[in-house]
């Protein structure tokens, strides 16, 4: 299938917009009120955002045979500059609000210890995931299609199913630790899944059904909303267990969303330049949108009180996405800024 790279750009842009929707709707899912149901539905439908980002990494990186040291040099030179820049940005911003970390060295230690603002966790997680990719790449390239499926099944059981069963049946204990299954735990499985799905899209081409993948995505997203509602009602308070990126229904929703976006994007060849430019802005949008959302809330905060989240969430999300895009796009006009934004 042609234009798969355009499909990846389209998937990255949509995933970035989904992240903004996620953070806008997040405040509405922590307290039961008349708007909770809307926040729950929106949140459930965009849970695929981070998995899609990881799957794009798998699609781009796992099919390469590259020396590990060469890979680390290239990738970490791309990760650490934005990680340090945006960490410093948020550390300084927090200090202006009186909740900083003290002096320069205290702030530096805080940055080294972990994300200074909640959404930056993803940049830190990429460090560990990228350390594993050169070895995961060799596993992927040298595995048969059956072995790849087996890897994904084991990952799904260990990382997704067992934790869910342990939540509802605590007497089971921590089976992953007991049986030494930690090699299959975590978000890195999405990288392998992305390479596998991308290979499927490339080989099957137009036989990938947009309708089928759309139905699966919608069905799994609805299940996430329904399960979250049922569990929250049972426990008398909002419970986000099924929002987990490693929830089985989120995994299947993410897989279908990824394939759906690649196929749809591959048919947008005439917009390839625009999508490429937008795709290049997604890291900056991801990092700055929380700041924009916070500042923008000073304007819209009182206005949206008692309003329905049914329309507030999409309007705010799209507005914040566009407001975040403007400074990022402007900064990236200058080549040096492209390494950090």
N, C-alpha and C positions, 0 to 999 in steps of 0.2 A: 504494500500500500504506500502511495506517495504521500509526501508532506507530513510524515509522522513527527518530525521536529516541530512543525507548526502545532500539531496536536499537543505536544508536551508544553509548548508555550501557553496555549489556551488553558490547559489543565492547571498550570502554575498560577495564572491570573485568576481563574475561578476559585482555586483553593485559597488564594490570598483574600479574596472578597468574602469567602466563607469564614475565614478567621475573624474578620471584622464583625460579621453577623454573630459569631460565637461570643465575642467579648461584649457586644452590645446587649445581647439577650441574657448573658450570664447573670447580671444583677437581678433579673426577674425570676430566676429559678431557685433562689435560696429561701424565699418566703412565700408561703401559701397566701394568695389573694386572688382577686377576680381576674387578674392578668396572668397568673401563673401558667395556665394552660397554653396561652399563646407563646410565652417564653419557652416552655417545655417543647412545643412543636418545632419552633425555629431552631432551638438548640439541638434537637434530635436530628434535624435535616442537614446540619452543617458539621456534624461530628467527624465527617470524613476529611476535614481540611488538612490536619497534620499528617494522617496516613497518606494522603495524596502527595504531599511534599516529599515524604520518604520514598514513596513508590517511584516518583520521578527520578530521585537520586539513583535508585536501583536500575531503572531503565537506562540511565545514562552511563552508569559506572560499572555495573557487574559484567558486562559483555566485553570488557577490555582486559587484555593481558598486559599488566603494567607492574613494573618493579615496585615493591612496597615502599621503599625509601623515596622513589620518584613521586609516587602517589601522595605520600605524606607531605612532601615539600610543596607540591602544587596545591593540594587541597587546604592544608593548614595556613598557607599564605593567603588563602581566600577567606578562611573562617575567622582567624584571630584578629585581623584588623577591624572588621565590623563588630566583632564581639567586644573588643576593648573600647572602641569608639562609642558604641551605644551604651555600654555599661557605664562609661565615664559620663556620658550625656545624662543618664537617669540618676547617677549618683550626685552630680552637680545640681540637677533639678530638685532632688529630694532635700539636698542641703539648703536650698533657697526657701524650702517650706519648713525648715527647722527639724527635719527628720533624717539628717545626713549621718555620716559615719565618723565625723571628726575631721582630722587632718588628712593630708595626702596619703600617707602610708596606711592609715586605718582604712581609708577608702579603697586603696589598692588591695589590701588583704581581704576586704569584703568582696571585691570583684573576683579575686582568686578563689574564694570559698564557695561562691555560687552566685546565681543571678540576683542583681540588686533590684530588679523589677520583675514581676511574675512571668511576663510573656517571654522574657529572654532565656527561659529555661531551654527552649528549643536549640539555641545556638550552643549551649553547653552540652546538650545531649548529642549534637552532631559530632562533637569531638570523639566521644567513645564509639559512636557508630562508624565514623570514618576510620578509626583505628582498626576496625574489624573488616572493613570492605575489601582490602586487597586479598585477604584469605577467603572471604565469602565469595569473591569473584572466581577464585580457582575452583571452589566447590561447585559453583553454578556452571561454569564453562565445561567442566569435566564430568558433569552428571548427565545421565539420560533424562528424558522427559518424565519417566516413571519415578526416578530417584528424586527429581525436583518436587514432584507432587508429594512424595513420601516425606520429604523435609518439611514441606508446608503443613502437612497433616499433623506431624509431630509438634511443630511450632504452635499450631492452632490448639491442640490438646493441652500442651504444657503451659503456654502463655495466656490462653484465653479461657479454656473450659475448666481446668483444674482450679484456678483462683475463684471462678464463679461458684463452683460446687463447694469450695471451702467456705465461702461466705454463708451459704445456706445450710451447710452441714459441717460446722466447726469440728465435729468429732473426727473428721477425716484427717485432720492435721495438715502439715505442710508437706504434701507428697513430692513436690518438686525438689525440696531439700533432701528428703529421705532417700530418694532415688537418684540424686545427683543430676537433675535435669536442667541445671542452670544454663547450659549451653544454648537452650532453646527459649530462654526467657527474654522478654523485652521487645522494644519497638523495632529492633534491627530486622526482625522477620518481615516487616513491611518492605524493606529494601529488596529482599529476595523475592517477595511476592510481586513487587513492581517490575522487576526484570522478567519474571515468569509471565506476567500478564502482558507486558509490552511485546514479548516474543510471540505470544498468542495473537495479538492484534496484527503484528507484522506478517505472520504466516497465514492467518485466516482471512485477512483483508476485509472485503465487504460482506463476508458471511457473518461478521459480528453484528448482531441485531441491536439497533438503537432502542427499539421498542422493548425487547427482552431485558436489556440492561437497565432501562428506565424503570420498568416494573419492579425489578429486583431491588433497585436502589430505593424506590418509594416504599415498597413493602417493608424492607429492613428498617428504614427510617421511622416509619409508622410504628413498627414493633418496639423500637427504642423508646418512642414517646409513650406508648401504651404500657410497656414494662416499667418505665420510670414512674408513671402515674400510679400504677397498681402498687408498686413497692412503697412509694411515698405515702399513699393512703393507708397501707397496712401498718407502717411505722409511725404514722401521725406527723411526719415532718418530711420535707424534701430529701430524697435520697438519690444520689447521682451515680450509683453503681453501674448502671447500664450506659452511662455517658462515657465510660472509660474507652480510650482508644483501642484497648485490647478486649473489649466486649465482643463476643462472637457476632452479634448482629451488626456492630459497627464495622467489623472486619469485612463481612460480606457486602455491606453498603459501600464501603470504600473501594472494594475490588470492582464492583459494577460502576461506580462513579468514575473511577480511573479509566476503565475501558471506554465508557460512554464519552468522556471528555476528549480522549485521544481520537476516537473515531469522528466525533463532531468537529474537533479542531482541524483534523487532517483535511476536511472539506472546505476550509477557510483560507485556501492558498492566496487568494487576492488580498487578504488582510495580514499576510505573513509579516510584513515590516512593522505594522502597528502592534501586532501581538508580541513581536520580538522586543520592541521598545517597552511595552507594558510589563512583559515578563522580566526584563532587566530591572524594573523598578520594584518588584514584589518584595525583595528583602528589605529595602528601605521602608516601604509601606508597612510591612509587618512590624518593623522595629519602632517606627514613629507613631503609628496609629493610636497607641494607648495614650501617648502624650496629647495628641490632637483630640481624642475623645474626652480626656480630662478637662482640657481648656474649653472645648466646645460645650461641655456640660454647664459651664457657667452661664452660657447664653440660653440653652434649651431646657435647663433643669426645671425651672418653674413652669415653663410653657407646657411640658408634657405631663405634668401632674394631673391625675384623674383621666388621662387619655388612654385609649385602647392600644396595647402593645401590638395588636394585629397590624396596624399601619405604622406605628411609631418605630418599631424595630427595623423594617426595611428602609424607611425614609432616612433614619439616622445612620444606618449602616452604609448605605450608598453615599450619603453626604460625607461621612467620615472617611470613606475610601477615597473619594475624589479630593477632599481637602488634604489628605495625606499624600496623594499622588503629586500635587502641585509642587511642593518644596523638593520632593525627591527627584522629580523629573528635571526641575531647574538645576539642582545640584549636579545631576549626572551629565549635564551638558559639558561640564568641565571634567576632563579625563581623570585627574588625580582623585576626585571624589568617588569615582566608580569602584574603587577598591574598598571603600568603607560604607557606601550607601547603596 
